[in-house]
Amino acid sequence: SPTNDDYLDEALAFFERKGSGKTAQSLVSSLGGKTKILRLVAEGLVKRGILQAQKQSFLVFSWTNYPEADPRPETALKSHLADIMFGDQTPDARDCVVIALAKEVDLLKKNFDKLQLKEHKQRIKDIASGEVALTDSTIRAVRAIRTAVIVAATVPAIVASSSSG
């Protein structure tokens, strides 16, 4: 049923339109590259005061940048994730998915101390693989995220190499 969140409602509608007979993994991969969905995420963060929308243009091109407006949510998330990765706080399914996604796209290296990451490499790997939160849905979500990241990284390269020939 509708959630009153533009992003979640659009994702739900997408799943309802495209979901028949498809795996969750293929749906997540398909959803990840939708520009409309990404814009809805940014606009939702603007509504919450986390980002700000800045309209830009050059010649006939126009776009919107979304710089950070309030650093507190990001700081709180980093602190929470650090407590899980480097401490003994037990992650929930959402934490595992966030850490798995951040690990897959190298955001951990950009946001946390490299030495700490190295010292806790096995715990982070266990969290990201779903071995800490032992639910099937968490493990499936982590696998779907990995696949979506791989698809997002390889499809543009394949398209570019096939069109340059």
Disulfide bonds with the S-S distance in Angstrom:
none
